């Protein structure tokens, strides 16, 4: 009797690494010559969003670049940032909010399961809330699914992780 093997497809990020990246950006705001005295601020709101407030759009673009570089150095995907429109804030400042993407949406989960079924491998994919469980009898088929998903990672607008491989 063969035992089924499985793994889960999720989209998450390391909260502590994100806190560390935002703290590094705040420290750099105080030391960079072009950003000193600009009343710039970066606020992480309970793992839901990052709000950047500064004097003008050029400084805002610089701060976003700093944030993205700090995230990449800490192995965080910049795909988790969902940029909102730039809006005017008090005192002639500009503000931009970046919502943090976590979990798979129903539409994306359906697209991923359809892609898995199109591989014609002997695996089953089922949506379970904000994750997908892929199971099958052959571990090689599961590894082929992971390889296919990694190759097509650019077509999904969120970073994918594979957990509970057994």
LINRAZI-V451964 format. One record per backbone hydrogen bond with DSSP energy under -1.0 kcal/mol. NH is the residue of the N-H (numbers start at 1). CO is the residue of the C=O. If there is no record, write none. Layout:
NH|CO  NH|CO
//
This chain:
5|136  7|134  8|163  9|132  10|161  18|14  19|15  20|16  21|17  22|18  23|19  24|20  25|21  26|22  27|23  28|24  29|25  30|26  32|28  38|35  41|53  43|51  45|49  48|45  49|45  50|98  51|43  52|96  53|41  54|94  60|56  61|57  62|58  63|59  64|60  65|61  66|62  67|63  68|64  69|65  70|66  71|67  72|68  73|69  74|70  75|72  76|71  80|77  81|78  82|99  84|97  87|95  89|93  94|54  95|87  96|52  98|50  99|82  100|48  101|80  103|11  104|130  109|105  110|106  111|107  112|108  113|109  114|110  115|111  116|112  117|113  118|114  119|116  120|117  123|121  124|135  126|133  128|131  132|9  133|126  134|7  135|124  136|5  142|138  143|139  144|140  145|141  146|142  147|143  148|144  149|145  150|146  151|147  152|148  153|150  155|152  161|10  163|8  166|6
//
